[in-house]
Amino acid sequence: MTLKTHEARVQAAEIVREYGPFAGADKIAGVTHDGQRVWAATGAALLAFDPASGEPTRRLDCPCDAGTAFDGTHLYQIAESRIDKIDPASGRVLASIPAPGQGSDSGLAWAEGSLWVGQYRDRKIHQINPETGALLRTIASDRFVTGVSWVDGELWHGVWEGEESEIRRIDPASGTVLERLQMPPGTGVSGLESDGAELFYAGGGESGKVRAVRRPKSARS
């Protein structure tokens, strides 16, 4: 499949706020939003913080080295070669399924009753069954895929190669790149999630930061 990037709308990403670094966390991997709080995977713990104050409100000690998602009730967390389903109230792991990349997975999102899993160096996004891990479909990208997010029926994913990062909207049927938000040089994107409205929350990898990025108005019209 030949992916068209030359037709994409390109603009500079508007970073409206930065959070962190947080005490005891030297990196940010996955990021999700539960309707009120932002959750950030830091490797050894999931941290929740209030996006208004920036103050941490919860900590769940668990392996969390890549993408994070929320289905309205439960958290899903990539932990090496598996995806754990977690009760956010207790932190208890309720179930686990194999991750499609067997340890090379990156982003994670929930949409349409499925999990969507980024494959970093394979430049792919997989839709999988959240109960069994069965592969349902695959979407190709032309860049390394980090975070993944669905919002208002649109599929967005993070890109991080060298010193260049973007947040991209792609056609979920063809993989064609429709819109590109270019992050400042040296600003990486690891996890990615929308708040369902005007913002994306983007993990900043080894910076230990989470950045709020304005979602383009054209994508919300």
C-alpha positions as CSV (number, residue, x, y, z in Angstrom):
1,M,0.0,0.0,0.0
2,T,1.3,3.4,-1.0
3,L,0.5,6.0,1.7
4,K,-0.2,9.5,0.6
5,T,1.4,12.2,2.8
6,H,1.7,15.0,0.2
7,E,-2.0,15.9,0.4
8,A,-2.1,16.1,4.2
9,R,-2.9,19.4,5.9
10,V,0.3,20.4,7.9
11,Q,0.5,22.8,10.8
12,A,2.6,23.4,13.9
13,A,1.3,21.7,17.0
14,E,-0.1,24.1,19.5
15,I,1.2,23.0,23.0
16,V,-1.1,24.7,25.5
17,R,0.4,23.2,28.7
18,E,3.0,20.9,30.1
19,Y,2.7,18.6,33.1
20,G,5.6,17.0,35.1
21,P,8.1,15.7,35.4
22,F,6.5,13.9,38.3
23,A,8.2,12.7,41.5
24,G,9.6,9.2,41.1
25,A,8.9,9.0,37.4
26,D,11.7,9.6,34.8
27,K,9.7,8.8,31.7
28,I,6.2,8.7,30.3
29,A,5.0,5.9,28.0
30,G,1.2,5.4,27.6
31,V,-1.3,8.1,28.3
32,T,-5.1,8.0,28.6
33,H,-8.0,10.0,29.9
34,D,-10.9,8.7,32.0
35,G,-13.2,11.7,31.5
36,Q,-11.8,13.5,34.5
37,R,-8.2,12.6,35.0
38,V,-5.2,11.9,32.8
39,W,-3.4,8.6,33.4
40,A,0.3,8.3,32.6
41,A,2.3,5.1,32.4
42,T,5.8,5.6,34.0
43,G,7.2,2.1,33.7
44,A,6.6,1.0,37.3
45,A,3.4,2.8,38.1
46,L,0.3,4.4,36.5
47,L,-0.1,8.0,37.8
48,A,-3.4,9.9,37.5
49,F,-3.3,13.6,37.7
50,D,-5.9,16.4,37.6
51,P,-5.4,18.3,34.2
52,A,-6.7,21.5,35.8
53,S,-4.2,21.7,38.7
54,G,-1.6,19.3,37.4
55,E,-1.5,17.6,40.8
56,P,-1.2,13.8,41.0
57,T,-4.3,12.2,42.5
58,R,-3.7,8.4,42.2
59,R,-0.9,5.9,41.9
60,L,-1.3,2.3,40.8
61,D,1.9,0.2,41.1
62,C,2.0,-2.1,38.1
63,P,4.2,-2.8,35.1
64,C,3.4,-0.2,32.4
65,D,6.1,0.3,29.8
66,A,4.0,1.3,26.8
67,G,0.4,2.2,25.8
68,T,-2.6,2.8,28.1
69,A,-6.3,2.9,27.3
70,F,-9.7,3.4,29.1
71,D,-12.9,1.8,28.0
72,G,-15.2,3.8,30.3
73,T,-14.8,1.4,33.2
74,H,-11.4,-0.3,33.1
75,L,-7.9,0.6,32.3
76,Y,-5.9,-1.4,29.7
77,Q,-2.1,-1.4,30.0
78,I,0.6,-2.8,27.8
79,A,3.2,-4.6,30.0
80,E,6.0,-6.1,27.9
81,S,4.3,-8.9,25.8
82,R,0.8,-8.7,27.3
83,I,-2.1,-6.3,27.8
84,D,-3.5,-6.1,31.3
85,K,-7.1,-5.2,32.1
86,I,-7.0,-3.2,35.4
87,D,-9.6,-2.1,37.9
88,P,-8.8,1.6,38.4
89,A,-10.3,1.6,41.9
90,S,-8.2,-1.2,43.3
91,G,-5.4,-1.5,40.8
92,R,-6.2,-5.2,40.6
93,V,-5.4,-7.0,37.2
94,L,-8.7,-8.6,36.2
95,A,-7.5,-10.3,33.0
96,S,-4.6,-10.4,30.5
97,I,-4.3,-11.0,26.8
98,P,-1.2,-11.4,24.6
99,A,-0.1,-8.2,22.9
100,P,0.1,-8.5,19.1
101,G,3.7,-7.3,18.9
102,Q,5.0,-9.7,21.6
103,G,6.9,-6.9,23.3
104,S,7.3,-4.4,20.4
105,D,4.0,-2.7,21.0
106,S,3.7,1.0,21.6
107,G,0.4,2.9,21.7
108,L,-3.0,1.7,22.9
109,A,-6.5,3.0,22.4
110,W,-10.1,1.9,23.0
111,A,-12.8,2.5,20.3
112,E,-15.8,0.7,18.9
113,G,-15.5,-2.2,21.4
114,S,-11.9,-3.0,20.3
115,L,-8.4,-2.2,21.4
116,W,-6.1,-0.5,18.9
117,V,-2.4,-1.2,19.3
118,G,0.5,0.6,17.8
119,Q,3.5,-1.3,16.5
120,Y,6.4,1.1,16.7
121,R,9.1,-0.1,14.3
122,D,6.7,-2.2,12.3
123,R,4.8,1.1,11.4
124,K,1.4,-0.5,12.0
125,I,-1.8,-0.2,14.0
126,H,-3.7,-3.4,14.9
127,Q,-7.3,-3.7,15.9
128,I,-7.7,-6.6,18.3
129,N,-10.4,-8.3,20.3
130,P,-10.1,-7.1,24.0
131,E,-11.2,-10.4,25.4
132,T,-9.0,-12.8,23.4
133,G,-6.3,-10.6,21.7
134,A,-7.3,-12.0,18.3
135,L,-6.2,-9.8,15.4
136,L,-9.1,-8.2,13.6
137,R,-7.4,-5.8,11.1
138,T,-4.2,-3.9,10.5
139,I,-3.6,-0.4,9.3
140,A,-0.2,0.5,7.8
141,S,1.7,3.8,8.5
142,D,4.8,5.2,6.8
143,R,6.3,6.3,10.1
144,F,7.2,4.8,13.4
145,V,3.9,4.6,15.4
146,T,3.8,5.6,19.1
147,G,0.6,6.6,20.8
148,V,-2.9,5.9,19.3
149,S,-6.2,7.8,19.8
150,W,-9.7,7.7,18.5
151,V,-11.9,10.7,18.8
152,D,-15.2,11.6,17.1
153,G,-14.6,8.7,14.7
154,E,-11.2,9.9,13.7
155,L,-8.0,7.9,14.1
156,W,-4.9,9.8,15.3
157,H,-1.4,8.5,16.1
158,G,1.9,9.8,17.4
159,V,5.0,9.7,15.3
160,W,8.6,9.7,16.7
161,E,11.6,9.3,14.6
162,G,14.9,10.8,15.7
163,E,14.3,14.4,16.7
164,E,11.1,14.7,14.7
165,S,7.6,14.0,16.1
166,E,4.1,14.6,14.9
167,I,0.5,13.9,15.8
168,R,-1.2,12.5,12.6
169,R,-4.8,11.9,11.6
170,I,-5.1,9.1,9.2
171,D,-7.9,7.5,7.1
172,P,-8.7,4.3,9.1
173,A,-9.6,2.4,5.9
174,S,-6.6,3.3,3.7
175,G,-4.0,4.6,6.1
176,T,-3.7,7.8,4.0
177,V,-2.4,10.7,6.1
178,L,-5.0,13.5,6.3
179,E,-3.5,15.9,8.8
180,R,-0.1,16.4,10.5
181,L,0.6,18.4,13.7
182,Q,4.3,19.0,13.8
183,M,5.8,19.0,17.3
184,P,8.8,21.3,18.1
185,P,12.2,19.8,17.3
186,G,13.4,17.5,20.1
187,T,9.9,17.1,21.5
188,G,8.9,13.5,21.3
189,V,5.5,11.9,21.4
190,S,5.1,8.6,23.2
191,G,1.6,8.0,24.5
192,L,-1.4,9.8,23.0
193,E,-5.0,10.3,24.0
194,S,-7.8,12.8,23.4
195,D,-10.0,14.3,26.2
196,G,-12.9,13.9,23.8
197,A,-13.0,17.6,23.1
198,E,-10.3,20.2,22.2
199,L,-7.1,18.6,23.6
200,F,-4.8,15.7,23.0
201,Y,-2.5,14.6,25.9
202,A,0.8,13.5,24.6
203,G,3.5,11.6,26.6
204,G,6.9,13.0,26.3
205,G,9.0,9.9,26.7
206,E,12.3,10.4,28.6
207,S,11.4,14.1,29.3
208,G,9.0,12.8,32.0
209,K,6.4,15.3,30.8
210,V,2.9,15.1,29.4
211,R,1.9,17.9,27.0
212,A,-1.6,19.1,26.2
213,V,-1.8,19.8,22.5
214,R,-4.7,21.7,20.9
215,R,-6.8,19.5,18.6
216,P,-7.4,21.5,15.3
217,K,-10.8,23.1,15.0
218,S,-11.1,21.7,11.5
219,A,-11.1,18.3,13.0
220,R,-13.8,19.2,15.5
221,S,-16.2,20.9,13.0
